[in-house]
Amino acid sequence: MKKALSIFMISILIMGVLAACGTSSKEKEENAGGNGEEKKVLTMGTSADYPPFEYVETAKSDEIIGFDIDLANLIAGELGYEVEVKDMDFNGLIGAIQADRVDFVMAGMTPTDERKESVDFSDVYYTANHMIVSAKDSNIKSIEDLKGKTVGVQLASIQEGKAEEIGETVKIKVEKRTRIPELIQEIKAGRIDAAIIEDTVAEGYFKNDKDLSGFTIEEESQEDAGSAIAFPKGSKLTVEFNKVLKEKMENGEVEKLVVKWFGGEK
């Protein structure tokens, strides 16, 4: 009888321990958020090949740094979150959101109508222009000079759509690569004649490589030129992040990061 009672008591004890350990991650997040003792962790998806937005300065460390990283930490910190950055190819970022592998994406991503069908976006936090980048001795000075040339773009980027638009009036061959450095290497190796890259990113390459040059594509509208934060459809984070983003843009904190990473007002 004592043995049976002991087994019963041990069973009760084990069930109690399992119940205590079985709290779901969601419940843990809610408890942590409620008592303020532990910060919640959000996973940010990015493509760390896009300086100064996000990149790795390999000579110094393997840490991903950049404008988007600082801005993500600024906003998330205000909301009581910590950010864990996950690097992946740009063309896989939307899929990562849909598969719940990341909580949000910051990667210099433009909120196009097509992307809005799959994810929600914050307000635009930075606006840039498209630039044609080529070897300095290529004599490519205008869109018309691209006729018969091979033009590179990053796969699934807004520049891919821009190449298609150019192709409607000027006959070009379009080559797609997953990373911006690949496009630069293809230009230098003579395998492509030019690439379409965001101007801020291109300027960084010009500073480090005097054999490259480029020109800005004149746009009638800036509608498809901005960067925004992408979230899962219906995520509460969209509203939370957007509220803080607006505050930080109004009080000048975002502008301080623009000066830090881009060297001036944009």
ChimeraX attribute file (.defattr): number of C-alpha atoms within 10 A of each C-alpha:
attribute: neighborCount
match mode: 1-to-1
recipient: residues
	/A:1	6
	/A:2	7
	/A:3	8
	/A:4	9
	/A:5	10
	/A:6	11
	/A:7	12
	/A:8	12
	/A:9	12
	/A:10	12
	/A:11	12
	/A:12	12
	/A:13	12
	/A:14	12
	/A:15	12
	/A:16	12
	/A:17	11
	/A:18	11
	/A:19	10
	/A:20	9
	/A:21	9
	/A:22	10
	/A:23	10
	/A:24	9
	/A:25	9
	/A:26	9
	/A:27	11
	/A:28	13
	/A:29	14
	/A:30	13
	/A:31	14
	/A:32	15
	/A:33	16
	/A:34	10
	/A:35	9
	/A:36	11
	/A:37	9
	/A:38	15
	/A:39	16
	/A:40	19
	/A:41	14
	/A:42	15
	/A:43	16
	/A:44	24
	/A:45	26
	/A:46	28
	/A:47	25
	/A:48	25
	/A:49	22
	/A:50	24
	/A:51	23
	/A:52	23
	/A:53	24
	/A:54	22
	/A:55	21
	/A:56	17
	/A:57	13
	/A:58	9
	/A:59	6
	/A:60	7
	/A:61	9
	/A:62	10
	/A:63	12
	/A:64	19
	/A:65	18
	/A:66	21
	/A:67	22
	/A:68	27
	/A:69	22
	/A:70	16
	/A:71	20
	/A:72	22
	/A:73	15
	/A:74	20
	/A:75	23
	/A:76	21
	/A:77	14
	/A:78	14
	/A:79	16
	/A:80	14
	/A:81	18
	/A:82	19
	/A:83	19
	/A:84	14
	/A:85	22
	/A:86	15
	/A:87	16
	/A:88	15
	/A:89	16
	/A:90	24
	/A:91	16
	/A:92	15
	/A:93	25
	/A:94	20
	/A:95	14
	/A:96	17
	/A:97	21
	/A:98	15
	/A:99	11
	/A:100	11
	/A:101	14
	/A:102	22
	/A:103	21
	/A:104	27
	/A:105	27
	/A:106	24
	/A:107	24
	/A:108	29
	/A:109	22
	/A:110	23
	/A:111	23
	/A:112	16
	/A:113	9
	/A:114	8
	/A:115	14
	/A:116	14
	/A:117	9
	/A:118	15
	/A:119	21
	/A:120	19
	/A:121	24
	/A:122	20
	/A:123	17
	/A:124	17
	/A:125	18
	/A:126	17
	/A:127	17
	/A:128	16
	/A:129	16
	/A:130	21
	/A:131	23
	/A:132	23
	/A:133	30
	/A:134	25
	/A:135	22
	/A:136	14
	/A:137	9
	/A:138	13
	/A:139	12
	/A:140	21
	/A:141	16
	/A:142	13
	/A:143	15
	/A:144	12
	/A:145	12
	/A:146	21
	/A:147	17
	/A:148	12
	/A:149	16
	/A:150	18
	/A:151	26
	/A:152	29
	/A:153	25
	/A:154	23
	/A:155	19
	/A:156	17
	/A:157	17
	/A:158	21
	/A:159	20
	/A:160	19
	/A:161	13
	/A:162	15
	/A:163	20
	/A:164	14
	/A:165	11
	/A:166	15
	/A:167	16
	/A:168	9
	/A:169	11
	/A:170	17
	/A:171	14
	/A:172	17
	/A:173	17
	/A:174	17
	/A:175	19
	/A:176	16
	/A:177	15
	/A:178	19
	/A:179	18
	/A:180	24
	/A:181	14
	/A:182	16
	/A:183	26
	/A:184	22
	/A:185	12
	/A:186	18
	/A:187	21
	/A:188	16
	/A:189	11
	/A:190	13
	/A:191	14
	/A:192	21
	/A:193	22
	/A:194	30
	/A:195	28
	/A:196	26
	/A:197	27
	/A:198	22
	/A:199	19
	/A:200	20
	/A:201	20
	/A:202	26
	/A:203	20
	/A:204	14
	/A:205	18
	/A:206	14
	/A:207	11
	/A:208	9
	/A:209	12
	/A:210	10
	/A:211	13
	/A:212	21
	/A:213	23
	/A:214	23
	/A:215	17
	/A:216	18
	/A:217	16
	/A:218	11
	/A:219	11
	/A:220	6
	/A:221	7
	/A:222	11
	/A:223	11
	/A:224	16
	/A:225	21
	/A:226	18
	/A:227	22
	/A:228	23
	/A:229	26
	/A:230	29
	/A:231	26
	/A:232	22
	/A:233	15
	/A:234	10
	/A:235	13
	/A:236	10
	/A:237	18
	/A:238	19
	/A:239	13
	/A:240	15
	/A:241	21
	/A:242	19
	/A:243	14
	/A:244	16
	/A:245	25
	/A:246	16
	/A:247	14
	/A:248	17
	/A:249	13
	/A:250	11
	/A:251	11
	/A:252	11
	/A:253	14
	/A:254	22
	/A:255	19
	/A:256	16
	/A:257	19
	/A:258	18
	/A:259	13
	/A:260	14
	/A:261	17
	/A:262	20
	/A:263	10
	/A:264	11
	/A:265	10
	/A:266	11
